[in-house]
Amino acid sequence: MIFLKYLFKAKWNFLPPRKNKYVLVDGSYNPFLKYINKKDFTILYRRGEEINFFILFQCLINFKFNTIDYCKKFILYVSPNLIFTAFEYHTIFYKLSKSTGIKTVMLQKGKRSPTEEIVYNSKKYFPKNSIKKYFVDYFFVYNKKAKEFYSKKIGGKFFITGSFENNFSKISHSQQKKEIIFISNFNPTNKERNYNEDLLALNLFKLAEMQKIKFNILPRFRHKPLQLKKEIEFYKKKIGKKVSFILNKKKTSYEILLKYKYTFTSLSTLAAEFLAKGGRAGFLMFKPKNNPFYKSRYGFFEGLKNKGLFWTCDNKFNLRETKRVFNYVTNTNNKIWDKNTRAYIKRVIEFDYNNSNFNKLLKKLG
């Protein structure tokens, strides 16, 4: 039962939950606020942040002791038009539509790969015949492969629309700086993740110098000073003091990337999203096959080959491949780029500007 797990750390709310148009399951992330007023949501917390005593008491006097009973009682009391969540790996959500009779809307939270637990350990999330038990009325996913994966495990209607948050904006190419951003994957406690990251950055830096293009690194830990210091030292030790870091804390990573023409990385959902909305990105994965991040390379989950026009993967650093990808990203004619890359990009992440499919559904059901 949810209250036993979080008994001592949860905030207790003794008032009944507020009747409302919508319930949001899991209040830690709410991208729907772009289109829905905050006051129209009542939040059903599931991480132990808050337990509603009024609902809990109703469960206890009716001898209903499990989490699904608590969630069901909470939702039916609020009596919303729709139930939302931005997390597809909380399996309790898959049971809410059938148990409450209220339609559910779910987003794919992030790009999937074979290294994600929900993929490699899918039997934990989706037991045998789960499609007969699990149902989400409307599920917004990144691509066809994600739809194929989830539709075998969850019933419902699927929309292939890409990353919900990435769809908020599009690129204004006229406002982009002709500079490079290298998206860092540094982690101070994970040597496997860091493997060849500095070597890759060094060689991209040298290639950029040869073409007189400014090279910038976007750190992972802009908002965490102690980790950021280690991250900067990691790259400066290999490249030298001349390397530039983007340390703007006021703008999101999405907003920062929109201002630069070229992006490079070993693995990054952010870079794949940048591609989807019309940016240029190169992916270079140089890690041993036994490295857990090897299968996180661009397009692995979607069935793309190890090497393609703007991506490559090898079990050791490959300078020739680095030059090839770098040159294709920075030198290819716009028309040729659009024509040759579109199909590969859409296989990984679609782009639905301003989430038109979601807004049509909201207007219909709202």
VMD Tcl script that draws the C-alpha trace (Angstrom):
set ca {
  {0.00 0.00 0.00}
  {1.34 3.41 -0.98}
  {0.95 5.05 2.47}
  {3.02 2.33 4.21}
  {5.96 2.86 1.86}
  {5.98 6.64 2.34}
  {4.46 6.87 5.82}
  {7.23 8.90 7.48}
  {8.39 11.16 4.67}
  {5.12 12.16 3.01}
  {3.23 15.38 3.56}
  {-0.28 14.62 4.82}
  {-3.21 16.50 3.30}
  {-6.34 16.21 5.46}
  {-8.65 18.02 3.03}
  {-10.49 16.21 0.23}
  {-8.81 16.55 -3.18}
  {-10.11 19.42 -5.29}
  {-12.78 18.59 -7.87}
  {-11.29 19.48 -11.25}
  {-11.21 19.08 -15.02}
  {-8.04 16.97 -15.03}
  {-5.96 14.72 -12.81}
  {-2.20 14.60 -13.31}
  {-0.58 11.40 -12.07}
  {2.94 12.21 -10.80}
  {3.46 15.89 -10.09}
  {7.23 16.04 -10.61}
  {6.90 16.90 -14.31}
  {4.02 18.59 -16.10}
  {4.72 19.59 -19.73}
  {0.95 19.88 -20.31}
  {1.06 23.32 -18.69}
  {2.05 24.66 -22.10}
  {-1.56 24.09 -23.18}
  {-3.59 23.68 -19.97}
  {-3.97 26.13 -17.09}
  {-2.33 24.95 -13.87}
  {-5.54 25.54 -11.90}
  {-7.30 22.90 -14.03}
  {-5.08 20.13 -12.63}
  {-5.43 18.21 -9.40}
  {-2.25 16.24 -8.78}
  {-2.22 12.61 -7.69}
  {1.25 12.22 -6.17}
  {2.89 8.83 -6.50}
  {6.45 9.38 -5.23}
  {5.48 9.85 -1.58}
  {5.44 13.66 -1.71}
  {1.89 13.80 -0.39}
  {-0.79 11.41 0.90}
  {-4.40 12.51 1.03}
  {-5.75 11.37 4.41}
  {-9.38 11.88 3.36}
  {-8.98 9.42 0.46}
  {-6.87 7.05 2.51}
  {-9.52 6.93 5.22}
  {-12.19 6.13 2.59}
  {-10.04 3.21 1.41}
  {-9.50 1.87 4.91}
  {-13.14 1.90 5.98}
  {-13.99 -0.01 2.80}
  {-11.14 -2.50 3.41}
  {-9.32 -1.35 0.23}
  {-5.64 -1.55 1.00}
  {-3.64 -1.42 -2.26}
  {-2.29 1.40 -4.41}
  {-4.74 0.98 -7.27}
  {-7.64 1.32 -4.83}
  {-6.18 4.56 -3.48}
  {-5.64 5.96 -6.99}
  {-9.10 4.91 -8.12}
  {-10.80 6.45 -5.07}
  {-8.80 9.68 -5.50}
  {-9.65 10.01 -9.21}
  {-13.32 9.20 -8.85}
  {-13.63 11.79 -6.09}
  {-12.03 14.48 -8.27}
  {-14.24 13.35 -11.18}
  {-12.04 14.69 -14.01}
  {-12.65 14.66 -17.77}
  {-9.19 13.16 -18.43}
  {-6.26 11.61 -16.55}
  {-2.76 12.65 -17.66}
  {0.80 11.50 -17.07}
  {4.15 12.34 -18.67}
  {5.75 9.05 -17.52}
  {5.14 5.83 -19.43}
  {7.07 3.53 -17.11}
  {4.73 3.67 -14.10}
  {2.58 0.62 -14.76}
  {-0.12 1.65 -12.29}
  {-1.25 4.17 -14.91}
  {-2.02 1.37 -17.39}
  {-4.84 0.19 -15.09}
  {-6.57 3.52 -14.46}
  {-8.72 3.79 -17.57}
  {-10.46 0.46 -17.05}
  {-10.74 0.81 -13.28}
  {-12.20 4.36 -13.30}
  {-13.96 4.56 -16.68}
  {-12.17 7.88 -17.33}
  {-9.99 8.31 -20.42}
  {-6.22 8.43 -19.95}
  {-3.51 10.34 -21.85}
  {0.17 9.35 -21.60}
  {3.45 10.63 -23.08}
  {6.64 8.75 -23.85}
  {9.05 10.37 -21.38}
  {12.31 9.84 -23.22}
  {14.02 8.18 -26.15}
  {14.31 4.43 -25.64}
  {17.29 2.16 -26.21}
  {18.19 -1.47 -25.32}
  {20.00 -0.13 -22.23}
  {16.78 1.28 -20.76}
  {15.33 -0.96 -18.06}
  {11.83 -0.80 -19.52}
  {13.28 -2.40 -22.70}
  {15.85 -4.92 -21.47}
  {13.78 -5.85 -18.41}
  {10.39 -5.49 -20.10}
  {9.00 -8.66 -18.45}
  {9.14 -6.81 -15.12}
  {6.95 -4.02 -16.49}
  {4.82 -6.06 -18.85}
  {3.96 -9.58 -17.64}
  {2.64 -12.23 -20.01}
  {-0.61 -11.18 -21.73}
  {-0.22 -7.64 -20.37}
  {-2.04 -6.28 -23.43}
  {-5.23 -7.87 -22.04}
  {-4.81 -6.07 -18.72}
  {-3.04 -2.82 -19.59}
  {-4.78 -0.03 -21.50}
  {-4.14 3.65 -22.17}
  {-6.70 5.50 -24.26}
  {-4.21 7.87 -25.93}
  {-0.46 7.30 -25.98}
  {1.90 9.82 -27.65}
  {5.18 8.16 -28.70}
  {8.44 9.16 -30.39}
  {8.45 6.94 -33.47}
  {7.12 3.84 -35.23}
  {9.50 1.55 -33.35}
  {8.23 2.80 -30.00}
  {4.66 2.26 -31.17}
  {5.57 -1.28 -32.26}
  {7.21 -2.00 -28.90}
  {4.42 -0.65 -26.69}
  {1.43 -1.75 -28.80}
  {2.40 -5.38 -28.16}
  {2.13 -4.73 -24.43}
  {-0.50 -2.01 -23.95}
  {-3.88 -1.56 -25.62}
  {-5.06 1.86 -26.82}
  {-4.65 4.44 -29.58}
  {-1.14 5.55 -30.47}
  {0.00 8.87 -31.91}
  {3.50 9.09 -33.42}
  {4.41 12.70 -32.68}
  {7.99 12.75 -31.35}
  {9.08 14.44 -28.13}
  {6.24 16.45 -26.58}
  {8.48 19.17 -25.14}
  {10.67 19.35 -28.24}
  {7.53 20.12 -30.27}
  {7.02 23.40 -28.41}
  {9.34 25.33 -30.73}
  {10.98 25.27 -34.14}
  {14.29 26.54 -35.48}
  {14.80 29.97 -37.00}
  {17.83 29.23 -39.19}
  {18.47 32.92 -39.82}
  {19.16 33.44 -36.11}
  {21.61 30.56 -35.72}
  {25.30 31.15 -35.09}
  {27.60 29.24 -37.40}
  {29.20 27.52 -34.42}
  {29.39 24.02 -32.96}
  {27.93 22.73 -29.71}
  {29.32 19.49 -28.34}
  {26.79 17.98 -25.92}
  {28.79 16.52 -23.06}
  {27.98 13.12 -21.60}
  {30.47 13.42 -18.75}
  {29.66 11.81 -15.42}
  {32.15 12.18 -12.52}
  {31.33 8.70 -11.19}
  {30.95 6.72 -14.42}
  {34.14 5.89 -16.32}
  {32.26 3.79 -18.88}
  {30.12 6.76 -19.84}
  {33.18 9.02 -20.03}
  {35.17 6.59 -22.19}
  {36.54 8.47 -25.27}
  {34.33 11.52 -24.61}
  {37.34 13.81 -24.15}
  {39.17 12.28 -27.14}
  {36.12 12.80 -29.34}
  {35.77 16.40 -28.15}
  {39.47 17.06 -28.82}
  {39.32 15.86 -32.42}
  {36.09 17.71 -33.14}
  {37.75 20.80 -31.68}
  {40.71 20.39 -34.05}
  {38.45 19.89 -37.08}
  {36.47 22.97 -36.12}
  {39.70 24.99 -35.84}
  {40.71 23.90 -39.34}
  {37.38 25.17 -40.72}
  {37.50 28.29 -38.52}
  {34.29 27.34 -36.73}
  {34.01 28.12 -33.03}
  {33.70 24.99 -30.87}
  {31.63 25.08 -27.66}
  {30.87 22.44 -25.04}
  {27.44 22.27 -23.40}
  {28.08 20.69 -19.96}
  {25.66 18.26 -18.34}
  {26.13 19.87 -14.93}
  {25.55 23.59 -15.58}
  {23.36 23.75 -12.48}
  {25.60 21.71 -10.17}
  {28.83 23.62 -9.34}
  {30.85 20.76 -7.83}
  {30.20 18.37 -10.72}
  {30.59 21.20 -13.25}
  {34.09 21.95 -12.00}
  {35.12 18.32 -12.57}
  {33.45 18.31 -15.98}
  {35.34 21.42 -17.14}
  {38.63 19.98 -15.85}
  {37.94 16.71 -17.70}
  {37.79 18.44 -21.08}
  {40.43 21.12 -20.44}
  {42.94 18.45 -19.47}
  {42.63 16.96 -22.97}
  {41.88 20.01 -25.13}
  {43.54 22.88 -23.28}
  {42.36 26.21 -21.94}
  {41.09 27.54 -25.27}
  {37.93 25.45 -25.24}
  {34.69 27.37 -24.66}
  {31.91 26.22 -22.32}
  {28.27 27.36 -22.47}
  {27.33 28.05 -18.84}
  {24.06 29.95 -19.24}
  {21.78 28.82 -16.41}
  {18.78 30.95 -17.35}
  {18.00 29.16 -20.60}
  {17.01 25.55 -21.13}
  {19.17 23.22 -23.21}
  {16.45 23.35 -25.89}
  {16.68 27.15 -26.05}
  {20.48 27.10 -26.18}
  {20.70 24.59 -29.03}
  {18.32 26.60 -31.21}
  {20.91 29.39 -31.43}
  {23.68 27.22 -32.90}
  {23.90 25.64 -36.35}
  {25.79 22.40 -35.61}
  {25.57 19.89 -32.78}
  {27.79 16.87 -32.08}
  {27.57 14.21 -29.40}
  {28.20 10.53 -28.70}
  {24.66 9.96 -27.38}
  {21.96 12.47 -26.63}
  {18.18 12.58 -26.91}
  {18.55 16.36 -27.01}
  {20.64 16.15 -30.20}
  {18.15 13.74 -31.80}
  {15.36 16.18 -30.98}
  {17.39 19.01 -32.52}
  {17.64 16.97 -35.72}
  {13.90 16.30 -35.72}
  {13.05 19.99 -35.79}
  {15.41 20.73 -38.68}
  {18.80 21.19 -37.03}
  {22.08 19.55 -37.97}
  {23.67 17.02 -35.65}
  {26.36 14.36 -35.81}
  {26.53 11.29 -33.57}
  {29.87 9.56 -32.94}
  {29.93 6.59 -30.59}
  {33.40 5.18 -29.90}
  {33.13 2.71 -27.04}
  {33.90 -1.03 -26.70}
  {31.03 -3.42 -27.41}
  {31.00 -4.50 -23.76}
  {30.50 -0.90 -22.68}
  {26.87 -0.57 -21.46}
  {26.46 2.65 -23.47}
  {27.47 1.07 -26.78}
  {23.87 0.13 -27.58}
  {22.73 3.67 -26.84}
  {24.21 4.86 -30.12}
  {22.02 6.71 -32.58}
  {19.35 4.54 -34.20}
  {20.18 1.23 -32.48}
  {16.69 0.75 -31.04}
  {15.15 1.77 -34.36}
  {17.21 -0.69 -36.40}
  {19.57 1.71 -38.19}
  {22.99 0.41 -39.26}
  {26.13 1.21 -37.28}
  {27.18 3.87 -39.77}
  {25.13 6.36 -41.74}
  {25.29 9.81 -43.27}
  {25.53 11.75 -40.00}
  {26.29 9.04 -37.45}
  {28.88 6.34 -36.78}
  {29.69 3.70 -34.19}
  {32.91 1.81 -33.56}
  {34.43 -0.06 -30.63}
  {37.47 2.22 -30.67}
  {38.15 5.80 -31.67}
  {38.11 6.25 -35.45}
  {39.54 9.52 -36.77}
  {38.54 8.80 -40.36}
  {34.90 8.32 -39.37}
  {35.04 11.43 -37.18}
  {36.17 13.50 -40.17}
  {33.52 11.95 -42.43}
  {30.62 12.71 -40.08}
  {32.00 16.16 -39.23}
  {32.31 17.12 -42.88}
  {28.85 15.82 -43.77}
  {27.22 17.80 -40.97}
  {29.10 21.06 -41.57}
  {29.55 21.09 -45.36}
  {26.52 19.42 -46.97}
  {24.27 21.58 -49.14}
  {20.91 22.34 -47.45}
  {18.77 20.71 -50.15}
  {20.92 17.57 -50.20}
  {20.88 17.41 -46.39}
  {17.09 17.66 -46.23}
  {16.54 15.14 -49.01}
  {19.01 12.52 -47.78}
  {18.52 12.68 -44.01}
  {14.76 13.10 -43.55}
  {13.84 9.40 -43.57}
  {16.56 8.46 -41.04}
  {15.65 11.29 -38.70}
  {11.93 10.44 -38.70}
  {12.72 6.83 -37.80}
  {14.24 8.02 -34.52}
  {12.09 11.04 -33.58}
  {9.13 12.58 -35.38}
  {8.29 16.27 -35.12}
  {4.77 17.63 -34.60}
  {5.15 21.39 -34.23}
  {3.15 22.78 -31.30}
  {1.77 19.27 -30.68}
  {-1.07 19.72 -33.15}
  {-2.33 16.14 -32.66}
  {-2.49 16.59 -28.89}
  {-4.31 19.90 -29.20}
  {-6.86 18.42 -31.58}
  {-7.51 15.61 -29.11}
  {-7.75 18.03 -26.18}
  {-10.25 20.18 -28.07}
  {-12.29 17.07 -28.84}
  {-12.25 15.58 -25.34}
  {-11.42 18.53 -23.09}
}
mol new
graphics top color blue
foreach p $ca { graphics top sphere $p radius 0.5 }
foreach p [lrange $ca 0 end-1] q [lrange $ca 1 end] { graphics top cylinder $p $q radius 0.2 }
display resetview
